[in-house]
Amino acid sequence: MAEHAHGDRVYTFTQAQADFSRQSGSNVFNWDAEGWVGGDIRKFWWKTEGEHSGHELEKAEIQGLYSHNVWTFFDAQAGIRADVEPDARAYAVVGVQGLAPGLLETELHAYLGFEGDVSIRLKQSVDVRLTNRFVLEPHFETDFYLTDAPARHIGSGFSNVEAGIEARYEVTRKFAPTLAIIYESRLGETARLGRRAGEDAGGWSVRAGLRTWF
């Protein structure tokens, strides 16, 4: 996991997860991957996530972030996010990432769209280890828009929520099948705009997948 270069200790980390579910009669494939390279104080993070439903790529985004340790368990981050779908656009990103009290893995970022839309995203999760290999991971995610994004049928305010619990069994420390129960839904004005456009408001799903890290 670590490499030694020119007398400085450089570490790398990569984690990738993919899952499959059936939603509204369609096959849905989700991915979520991230990693970093650097030392204890400074790192470069990359992140990507997305969803493919039926025969369409519904959403896909990539982020590149400079990360600097500012507190014992938290880094300040800044960089760029590029969306491929539902439409191509880019954002400046600022935020923090780290371990909050209660061992909550926390990400809080603001996205400043180059087309004028501004939003804030909060993600939190926690590992509950039941045995040496069996882990439960509750998680929560929400987006709050300070501006409307009509091209994406998004209104100002809380636009969506995702919450669920994932069970994973670590066959090895770096490979684990997963099974999750997830609830996701549009909220408020975004839900109204989505219904007007004929889009699914969300609901429950059961997802089976794999996670690996190295």
Residue, then its C-alpha position, 0 to 999 in steps of 0.5 A: m500500500a505504500e511506496h518509498a520515493h526520494g526519502d518521502r513516504v507516499y501512500t496510495f489507497t483505492q476503494a471500488q464498489a459496484d452493485f446491481s438491483r431491479q427497479s421499476g422493471s429495469n436492471v440498475f447498475n451503480w458504481d462508487a469508487e474513490g482513492w488517493v495518493g499522498g502523505d499524512i498532510r497532503k493528498f490528491w483524491w479522485k472520486t467517481e460515481g454513477e448509475h446505469s438504468g436499463h439501456e441508459l446512463e442516468k448519471a455519472e460524475i468524476q471529482g479531483l480534489y486537493s486535500h490538506n489535513v487541518w484537524t486531527f481527523f479532518d481534511a479541507q478539500a478543494g478541486i473540480r467536479a465534472d458531470v457526464e450525465p444527466d448533462a455535461r457540466a462542471y463545478a468548483v468544489v470546496g469542503v471537508q472530509g474526515l471522521a466525526p464523533g461517533l466514528l462517522e465517516t463524513e463528507l460535506h462539500a459545496y459545489l459551485g456550478f460554472e452555469g450558476d447552480v450552487s448545491i451542498r452535499l452531505k454524506q455520512s456512514v459508519d461501520v458496525r463490525l459484528t464479527n471479524r468478517f461481517v460488517l453492517e454499514p448504515h449510511f445517509e446522503t442528501d443534497f441541498y440546492l441554494t439555486d434552482a437547476p431547471a434543466r435538471h428538474i431540480g428546485s431550491g431546497f433539499s432535493n433528494v435523500e438516500a438512506g440505507i444499511e449495507a451488510r458485507y462479508e469480508v472474504t478477505r480484508k480486501f474483498a467483500p460481497t455486499l447486500a443493501i436495502i436502500y431508500e432514495s427519494r426526490l424531495g420538495e420542489t424537486a419531487r414536484l418538477g420530477r413528477r411533472a417531467g414523468e420521472d420516478a420519484g424513488g423508493w426502496s431497492v435491494r442491491a447486491g454487489l461487490r466491494t474491493w480496496f487496496 
